[in-house]
Amino acid sequence: MSTQATVSPAYLAWAREQRMRAEIDHHVYVAGAQTDPVTREQGCLVEYAAPELLATPAALAELERQLAAAHPEATALLLRAPGDTRLPAPWRPSLSYVRHTGAAAPAPGPPAGLGIIPAGPGHDALIAGWLARAIADGYGYGPQDVRTGELIDAAATDVLHAPGRVSFLLTRDGRPVGHATVLTEAQDEVTGTEFVDLFDLLVEESDVVRPGTTALVAACAALAAERERPLFGNVVHDSAGPDSGARVVASLLERGWCLDHRFWRRPRPDEETSA
C-alpha cells in the first residue's frame, strides 16, 4: 500500500469475475455499489482507476458519466486515487491513508508518570467505548438516535473482535488515559499488500496528548516492524466547510508519515447539490 504500488493482477482478475471491471479507451477501472454500514447511504465506489482516467477533465467526466449511468441508485461517488492525485471540485477528500516512515521507536521514552501497556480482555469495554466515539466522530455525529447508536456500537464491536486486533493502553500514574488499536492482519486487496492498520488512537487528557501520542505510535510502529509489515493510519476529512482533516494530514507529514492514497467523494454528476 504505497503510492508506488501497482494494482494486483489477482485483484483485476477477481474484478472481472465479479463484473466490476470496465474500460474507457482501454484504461481500466473497477467500481461497484456500496452501502454505508452506519448511514445506509447508497453509493458507488471506484476501488481502482487507471491514472489516465484521472489525468484530464475529459476522461474524468466520462468516468463520472459511466458511473452515474451504471449506478442510478447511488447518491454519491467515491473514488480511490494515489496520494499525489488532485481531483477538481466538486470532488473533496473523504479519507486519507498515511504510511509511517519513521523509526520503529523514538529514542526517548514517555515522560515520568506515563506508560504503555498491552490491553487485555478486562479492558474491552473501555476500548469499545473509545472505538464507538471514534466512529461517531468520523461521521460527524453528536448525540445519537437509538438506531444510529446501535449501528455505531455494532461497528465498534466488529473492530474489537476483528482477527489480529491489538490494543495498547496509555497509562498515567497507572490510570488508562488513552489507547491505540491496530488490526495486524489487514490487507489492501487492490495492491495485495499486507499491513498493520492503526484504526484509532486517542489520548483523553489534553496536557499529555503530544507525548502520549508519540509513545502510542512508537508502540504500534514497533509491532509493525516485528511483523515486517508497514504501519498505516487514516484521517477522516470534513464533508463540508473548512477541512480540519487536511491540517491533520499536514501535521502527520511533518512527523514521519507520508500520504499513500486517498478516497475522494462527490455527488452524482446529474445532481447540483454541493459536496
Phi, psi and omega in degrees: 000078173223166181297340180267350183294144180259158180295141182284131175301325179295322178295315180296323177295318177297317180298323177295317179297325181276000182059037177256351183268135177217174182220151169231116182052043178071011176258127190276144164219157181234123184215152178201169179289148179220137174245122181295131185291342181254308182278341184066017177293139176271128181220177174238124182251123173266103182285332179210138172221131177304141182307327181298333181281346180253357190276335182229149178302323182294316180294318179296319179297321178293321176299314179300318181298315180294321180296315180296321180291322183281340184229071183295340181277348185285134175267345181210158175249136175240139185218130176272135179217155176303157186299332182271005179276138175237123180257148182283158173301146011271014174296138176228145173301137179246317182209125179251136174254127181243147182246132180284129181239003181278186177294156181299329178206139178288159181297309182284146174275177179295155179300164179304136180096340178258144178210163177239127177228152174291140176281146177244179180304330180292347180261004186302316182297318179298313182292321178300320178296319178294319179296318179298320178297318180296318180294316178298317179297323180297329178270356180076027181272144167260231177302137185266146163282169189299314185294315180297319179300320179295320180293321178293317178298321179294320178295320178295320178296322177300318179294315183302323184258012180293145177302134177077014178288130176230136178235141173248141176255137168268123179248149175232112185053038176089351181265134174292124180233010179176173181205163165227128180242125181239153173250110190275352182246029180288152177217134173274106184295330183293317181258345182082008184275135174270142184207169174258122185261113174281094188288318182207144174220130183216134171238119187288321190262121193297330184283353177236020182300311185295305180293327178293318178297316179301316182293320180292317178297320179299319179296318180293319179295321178295320178295317179298319178296321178297323180276356182058045177227151176289153177258127179241147170231173179222153180231126178274136179258152178291141183278344179207156178075193179302140185262098178292334178298326179297323178292323179295315179299315180301321179294319180295323180296336178275353186235038171089024175238158173229151180281119184267298177209170189214145172259129179252155184222144172207157172295159176303145190297338181268013173244141186260009179290157181282157181290000000 
